[in-house]
Amino acid sequence: MPIIVNLDVMLARRKMSLSTLAGTVNITLANLSILKSGKAKAVRFSTLAAICQALECQPGDLLEHRPDPTDLAPAVNE
């Protein structure tokens, strides 16, 4: 997937555990783990805002777009 979640990087920079963040933003540890691992298919803006507030960061600090070269292949005309 071309969207990379850098939650682990921000947690390390803030010296905060995933458990502490879960308690602070009132999100289950399981859901945060899914987000951290990059397996989440979506994230609500309200969740993203709560995480950003707790970690004192911007959404761009947590999310990164890294295009997959195979997604950029030109279309074949028939």
C-alpha positions as CSV (number, residue, x, y, z in Angstrom):
1,M,0.0,0.0,0.0
2,P,1.4,3.4,-0.9
3,I,0.3,5.0,2.4
4,I,2.9,4.4,5.2
5,V,1.9,5.0,8.8
6,N,4.8,6.3,10.9
7,L,3.0,6.0,14.3
8,D,5.9,4.0,15.8
9,V,8.4,6.8,14.8
10,M,6.3,9.5,16.5
11,L,5.8,7.3,19.6
12,A,9.5,6.9,19.9
13,R,10.2,10.6,19.4
14,R,7.6,11.4,22.2
15,K,8.8,8.6,24.4
16,M,5.3,7.3,24.7
17,S,4.1,3.7,24.7
18,L,1.2,2.5,22.5
19,S,-0.7,1.6,25.7
20,T,-0.3,5.2,27.0
21,L,-1.5,6.6,23.7
22,A,-4.5,4.3,23.7
23,G,-5.5,5.5,27.1
24,T,-5.0,9.1,26.2
25,V,-7.1,9.1,23.1
26,N,-9.6,6.5,24.3
27,I,-8.9,4.0,21.4
28,T,-8.5,0.3,22.0
29,L,-4.9,-1.0,22.0
30,A,-5.9,-3.5,19.3
31,N,-7.1,-0.7,16.9
32,L,-4.0,1.3,17.5
33,S,-1.9,-1.8,16.8
34,I,-3.6,-2.3,13.5
35,L,-3.0,1.3,12.6
36,K,0.7,1.1,13.7
37,S,1.3,-2.0,11.7
38,G,-0.1,-0.4,8.5
39,K,-2.9,-3.0,8.2
40,A,-5.7,-0.4,8.7
41,K,-7.7,0.3,5.6
42,A,-9.0,3.6,6.9
43,V,-8.7,6.1,9.8
44,R,-11.4,8.6,10.9
45,F,-10.4,12.2,11.0
46,S,-11.5,12.4,14.6
47,T,-9.1,9.6,15.5
48,L,-6.3,11.1,13.5
49,A,-6.9,14.5,15.2
50,A,-6.9,12.9,18.7
51,I,-3.7,11.1,18.0
52,C,-2.1,14.3,16.7
53,Q,-3.2,16.2,19.7
54,A,-1.8,13.6,22.1
55,L,1.5,13.4,20.2
56,E,1.7,17.1,19.5
57,C,2.2,16.5,15.8
58,Q,0.6,17.1,12.4
59,P,-1.1,14.4,10.3
60,G,1.8,14.6,7.8
61,D,4.1,13.4,10.7
62,L,2.1,10.2,10.9
63,L,1.2,9.5,7.3
64,E,3.5,9.3,4.3
65,H,2.7,8.6,0.7
66,R,5.1,6.3,-1.1
67,P,3.9,5.4,-4.5
68,D,4.2,1.8,-5.7
69,P,6.1,1.9,-9.0
70,T,3.7,-0.8,-10.4
71,D,0.7,1.5,-9.7
72,L,2.3,4.0,-12.1
73,A,2.5,1.7,-15.1
74,P,1.0,3.4,-18.2
75,A,-2.4,2.1,-19.3
76,V,-2.3,-0.2,-22.4
77,N,-4.5,1.0,-25.2
78,E,-6.3,-1.7,-27.1
